[in-house]
Every structure is written in C-alpha cells, then in structure tokens.
Amino acid sequence: MTDNISLRSAVPGDIAAITRIYAHAVTYGTASFELEPPSEPEMARRQQGLLAKRFPYIVAERSGVVAGYAYAGPYRDRRAYDWCVEDSIYVAPECFHQGIGRRLLTHLIAESEARGFRQMLGVIGDSANTASIAVHAACGFRLIGNFQSIGFKHGRWLDTVLMQRPLGSGDAAPPAKL
C-alpha cells in the first residue's frame, strides 16, 4: 500500500498540491473547521510562517505526486506552550485508507522530537472521524477528552477530539532552551 510512498520536507513548489488537498478537506470534510478553502497565496503564507519558526512540514509523494502532507504547529502562542505542538495531517482523497496518514504522522513525530518538542496534541475535528482517531491511537496518542458541539459545519454540530502523545522524554525533565 505505502511501498511506493516517499516522505520529504515540503517546499514552496508543493503549495498547489497542498492547497488542492486542503480545499477538498475544507469543502467536503470535517477535519478542518474552516468553512472556505484558503487560496494558494494564503497557504504559502501559512507554510512559510511555520517553517520560519522551525516547525516540521512534510509531504508524502507517490510517483512524483503529492499524496498528502502534515505539519506540526504551535498549540498556543503563550511562551509556556513552546514545547508543545499540534499536528495536522491531510491526505488526498484518492489516497484515503492506504496508510499514508500513519506514515506522515510517524515521520512528523520523529521530526518534532528531533526539534526538541515534548508533547504533541491531535485536535481532531469531528468525533465521527474514526480514521484519524485510529491513526493517532496507533501512533501512541491517548484520548484526553472531547469538546462537544463546538463547531457548526455542513448543517450539523461537530465535536473536537483531543489526543496527546509525549515526545522524547516528555515531562520527565525540563525542556532544553529553544
């Protein structure tokens, strides 16, 4: 299934494919609570902002075509959260259920640990998003809880599922300076 998938750091040339994948998720899915798909320039701005702040941003490629992408970003802006990241993973619809999301998340965890982050949060849109919940659980995340009915999209109320995974030594020792 994922034998012919390669993972690499995202580059500006990937923005068109990333924008297409995300637009599908925004338009038809509930993983993102955005209601309108962002433009390519906006997606490029977001990517540049994350990369400038040392967050990992990766793509999965199949035969030279971007099949999915993932990045870690800040959980919150306050300084005390600097060692905690939130993951985001999106897979092209034609590549669903092929193990790409798990490969992306596994690589994202390793990249985040290498950068000294200590906790990763999965903030999963829609408690019915069982595939994302299962991928996170398979990668060592534990369920923290749910926010119930906090988003309204596609004519219905949506929950948010919170999952968490320690990175590196987690909370066993103070973090290194950033």
RAPEJO-V221347 format. One record per helix or strand of 3 or more residues. SS is the DSSP state (h for helix, s for strand). FROM is the first residue (numbers start at 0). LEN is the number of residues. Records with the same first field share a line. If there is no record, write none. Layout:
SS: FROM-LEN, FROM-LEN
//
This chain:
s: 4-5, 56-6, 64-10, 83-8, 118-7, 141-12, 155-11
h: 11-17, 39-13, 78-3, 92-3, 99-15, 129-9
//
